[in-house]
Amino acid sequence: MNDKWEVYKDNAGEWRWRRTAPNGNIVGASTQGYANRVDCLANAQRNGYTGN
């Protein structure tokens, strides 16, 4: 599985993550924004992010 993970700041200035499949479909995303990037990454890790 070669899903692409993206960690980004949204328009409100909060950190979010998004997981995109090789075919371009979004298969996962954070349901809330985070004030701290590290908190966002911790949530992504609970959802399968390994840092690759």
C-alpha positions, 0 to 999 in steps of 0.5 A, a space after each residue: 500500500 503506497 498511500 500518501 499522507 499529508 499534514 497541513 494547516 487549514 484555513 483556520 490555522 489548525 493542523 489536519 492530516 489527509 490520507 490519499 490512495 494511489 488512485 487519488 481517492 481520499 481514504 482518511 482524514 482528521 475529523 478535527 483541527 489541532 492547534 499543535 502539529 505534534 497532536 495532529 501527528 499523534 492522531 494520524 499515527 492512531 489511524 495508521 500513519 508510520 512516518 513514511 
